[in-house]
Amino acid sequence: MTPGPAAIARSCTELEGCPSDRVVGFIPTGMIDWPGKVAATLFLAGCPMRCPYCHNPELLDARPAPESWTALLSHLSVRRGWLDGVVVTGGEPTAAPDLLDILETFAARGVPVKLDTNGTSPQLLEHIVDSGLVDYVALDIKTLPERYARIGPSDAGDSLLASIGILLESRIAHEFRTTVYPPLIDGAELPELARLVAGGDMYVLQQFRPEHTLDPTAAGVTPLSSAAIASTADACAEYLPTITRGV
């Protein structure tokens, strides 16, 4: 979900106590980013990947809005007992040098956290999971690992595999998810990704939206049909529970 003007506009030039210069905004309440939960969503800027279909391209180089941090903490205090937690997303949250400070602040306040990540920082992810700093992890799988160099660092595929292993070996609630963008992954190949995460909690196939994309040419790509994605989900379910979103 892209932060709207109201979220980004919660900004000023200085703020004491903001743990990271990657904080760029938040959405006070939603039920989409953490399905089944009523949660606030915190957006952190920056990402080592350059996915053509990225629907949050403005977060790659967004200016910091540190006052959002204080506004979010105030919101959590006022809504304590009503909000189920906070989703930390981006961009790529693990690209923020001070992510641990953010998560430790939430932990000290007893706020449950869902972390969205692309798996490019497996060592940090392992530390976060082992430390009990998050309650749920959603790991994006963009395409087959051997293709990751097309959209990110040369070692991104290896990092992804390491991050998958961390979640599969942990007891933390999690999901793996893939945005079905035909130039990077086709329907016939999706079961291969499902096999990579066999035994995981859940696999989510998300429909690609040909609008507001990082690469303008991605807006001209025809999404896979809803019927095709549903059929592929059935094939993926051989390896782990699989659902679809946005189809």
Buried (B, 14 or more C-beta within 10 A) or exposed (E): BBBEEEBBEBBEEEBEEBBBBBBBBBBBEBEEBBBEBEBBBBBBBBBBBEBBBBBBBBBBEBEBBBBBBBBBBEBBEEBEEEBBBBBBBBBBBBBBEBBBEBBBBBBEEEBBBBBBBBBBBBEBBBEBBEEEBBBBBBBBBBBBBEBBEBBBEEEBBBBBBBBBBBBBEBEBBBBBBBBBBBBBBBBEBBBBBBEBBEEBBBBBBBBBBBEBBBBEEBEEBEBBEEEBBEEBBEBBBEBBEBBBEBB
